[in-house]
Amino acid sequence: MAFYQQSLELKEKIGDVQGKTATFAMLGQLLAAQGDFDQALNYLQQSLKILQHLRSPDAEIVKEIIAEVEQMDGDRKFARGI
């Protein structure tokens, strides 16, 4: 996790927008795997916003990941009776 945070800081400093979006997406997936769905969705939404601005076809992939994470979060809430 710390590696991705450092990577994100570096990419922001050097202006690597594509790398920044990939790092946001990776952080989102990692946090989702750890069960931190709110933070995961935050990173994934940041990635999606940039990809949409760039009109990147990768935006569709991130949309799919977001849908999966939202489903995982919904399943968890349902299981807990929330």
CORPERA-V550107 format. One record per residue. N is the residue number from 0. RES is the residue in three letters. OMEGA is omega as a letter, one per 30 degrees, with the letter a starting at -180 (* if undefined). Layout:
BEGIN
<<N;RES;OMEGA> <N;RES;OMEGA>>
END
This chain:
BEGIN
<<0;MET;a> <1;ALA;l> <2;PHE;a> <3;TYR;l> <4;GLN;l> <5;GLN;l> <6;SER;l> <7;LEU;l> <8;GLU;l> <9;LEU;a> <10;LYS;l> <11;GLU;a> <12;LYS;a> <13;ILE;l> <14;GLY;l> <15;ASP;a> <16;VAL;a> <17;GLN;l> <18;GLY;l> <19;LYS;l> <20;THR;l> <21;ALA;l> <22;THR;l> <23;PHE;a> <24;ALA;l> <25;MET;l> <26;LEU;l> <27;GLY;a> <28;GLN;l> <29;LEU;a> <30;LEU;l> <31;ALA;l> <32;ALA;l> <33;GLN;l> <34;GLY;l> <35;ASP;a> <36;PHE;l> <37;ASP;l> <38;GLN;l> <39;ALA;a> <40;LEU;l> <41;ASN;l> <42;TYR;a> <43;LEU;l> <44;GLN;l> <45;GLN;l> <46;SER;a> <47;LEU;a> <48;LYS;a> <49;ILE;a> <50;LEU;l> <51;GLN;l> <52;HIS;l> <53;LEU;a> <54;ARG;a> <55;SER;l> <56;PRO;l> <57;ASP;l> <58;ALA;a> <59;GLU;l> <60;ILE;a> <61;VAL;l> <62;LYS;l> <63;GLU;l> <64;ILE;l> <65;ILE;l> <66;ALA;l> <67;GLU;a> <68;VAL;l> <69;GLU;l> <70;GLN;l> <71;MET;l> <72;ASP;l> <73;GLY;l> <74;ASP;l> <75;ARG;l> <76;LYS;l> <77;PHE;a> <78;ALA;a> <79;ARG;a> <80;GLY;a> <81;ILE;*>>
END
